[in-house]
Amino acid sequence: MKTIQFREAICEAMSEEMRRDESIYLMGEEVAEYNGAYKASKGMLDEFGDKRVIDTPIAELGFAGIAIGSTMTGNRPIVEYMTFNFSLVGIDQIINNAAKIRQMSGGQFKCPIVFRGPTASAGQLGATHSQAFENWFANTPGLKVVVPSNPYDAKGLLKAAIRDDDPVIFMESEQMYGDKGEVPEGEYILPLGVADIKREGTDVTIVSFGKIIKEAYKAADELAKENISCEIIDLRTVRPMDRKAIVESVKKTNRLVVLEEAWPFGNVATEITYLVQSEAFDYLDAPIVKINTADTPAPYSPVLLAEWLPNSNDVIKAVKKVLYK
């Protein structure tokens, strides 16, 4: 094992796959000359050249369309958005073309493409740069949605996403690029659609994904001091969702808290709530609690932002609520 940063895990995954397959290329704003806005493609231009690591204009709709079209001639592009907030400019291409090519062509064309970049809030970046759209993309048949929370998962899942023959939305976080973690020296791949039990427990199940899962870890550490045992599931892949892992955990703990950095209405937590009440209702000893951001655009003020964003104290309160403590 070696210890590397999240951004290095992303870079290694892309580079290893590009060495393996010449049909793979990287395209996006500042990915080449600047080594990536977050240095996640550092050194790739030098190794692969400007035909495979391509700087684009600020035109998300245009380069998304170019990349999607190139899959129909045998290429496997990776498209980096400086943030998924900017993907909204190109969302017509993602939803109406990438997600539908296979079905609308009667299986004649596949669309092996990865759209990757940071999601959700990253400090005081204002309302239009602090949005989580995992549930938007996961609502679309034809797309797979991956949200890793650490370098090990990021590398293994990104390699799987690049090899997948369907379009994959791969969502990271500006606030995780500097995170360090252990990654195997040799090649490894993590399958899409498989959740990971990060911490085993007996009293309550906490389901989360992405950077906000760190708040669940903090809460679990504090709750352990009160002899409350939390089982933490990292979804890793939002779509396809590992429904079995969630249901089996709830059958064991009989209580569920879902932590998600997203607006409260119609989100991933809502889908999980419906899943559990429909498949494990008789095992529940308390109503499910879901923890989300406030139902407003993200504020710029640091004081308001701290109130808007879920934290470990919110998780502790939710766990105690489902335990009737």
ABEGO torsion letter per residue (X at the ends): XBBBBAAAAAAAAAAAAAAABAABBBBEBGABAAGEAAGAABGAAAAAEAAABBBBBBBAAAAAAAAAAAAAAGBBBBBBBABAAAAAAAAAAAAAAAAAAAAAAGGABBBBBBBBEBBEBAEBAEAAAABBAAAAAAABBGBBBBBBABAAAAAAAAAAAAABABBBBBBBBAAAAABBBBBBABBBBBBBGBBBBABBBAABBBBBBEAAAAAAAAAAAAAAAAGBBBBBBBAGBAOBBBAAAAAAAAAAAGBBBBBBBBBABGBAAAAAAAAAAAAAAAABABBBBBBBBBBBBBBABAAAAAAABBBAAAAAAAAAAAAGX
